[in-house]
Amino acid sequence: MEQNSRLEAASFTPGSVRPGGRTAKVRTAVLEATRAALVEAGFHGLNLDRVAAHAGVGKTTVYRRWGSAAGLVADLLRDMAEQSVPAADTGSLEGDLLANARLVRETLTDPRMGPVFQAVIAAAACDEECASALNGFYATRIREWAPCVERAAGRGEVPAGTDAAEVIRSVSAPLYYRFAVSREALAEADAVRAAAVAVSAARSGLFTRN
């Protein structure tokens, strides 16, 4: 038994199934330590030994189950997708997309989550595994929110054949541009405008599949 280990678990593939019991405790502790390390030092400062120590888990456990800093980030993103707030159903496309825009803004401006997203976006730019995990995170969130556009089409708010995924992407794209590219502050007005532009474009048929 490892001298420094305070938590043990059976083997699992990170993100494949939601583990239970001791395995769940280990994963939760390691991912929380990963999140804290990303906030403090970014992706390039993510050290598996320090994550293990902070989580109270043996080093060999972390190396065996996550393998690398990219593996930790990939599983953190999977966990974030699993834990994300469910999509809204306000009864109108305008209300649903505004809820989406506000959620994105609140996440990116959160004192803890904002730095985490900055770190994982930077990691995705230089690591293929992180890039794939980030793509998976957003694909999950788009699938979660796409039904609000499909419901809107059923109500006649947007044309039949509207590409729901593209509508959802168009809401968050300007917010992420400000956050990750131009590094501008994100205000409530930015979320309101992003949602309004997406609604207007969808209603006009710009997102209709050809």
Secondary structure, 3 states (H helix, E strand, C coil): CCCCCCECCCCCCCCCCCCCHHHHHHHHHHHHHHHHHHHHHCHHHCCHHHHHHHHCECHHHHHHHCCCHHHHHHHHHHHHHHHCCCCCCCCCHHHHHHHHHHHHHHHHHCCCHHHHHHHHHHHHCCCHHHHHHHHHHHHHHHHHHHHHHHHHHHHCCCCCCECHHHHHHHHHHHHHHHHHHCCCCCCHHHHHHHHHHHHHHHHHCCCECC
